[in-house]
Amino acid sequence: MGGYILKRLISAVPVLLGITVIVFLIMAMIPGDPATAILGSYATPENVARINRDLGLDKPLVARYFIWLGNMLTGDFGRSFSLNRPVIDEVLDRGSTGWPTRRSPSWC
């Protein structure tokens, strides 16, 4: 039984890595420039270049993926641009209040 569980856990690693690659590529392919979206009407070429440098968007895609993956593994999900607070706080705030109260009777 222990061997089966270990085999399943080991086989889950490539699947999880594949999911992270797909999620990262979807996020990277979203049209538009994040720096321009953040700056809005203040988007001068100098400001856009500074924000891109600060966010690491000037690095190659592979380097950005490994930085992103490392941050995910350490629990750093980044900051919300619209709310200017950590994303993990938003997830925990919304998840802790809504899920238990919206349980369907079919789950019982």
Order of alpha helices (4+ residues) and beta strands (2+ residues): alpha-alpha-alpha-alpha-alpha
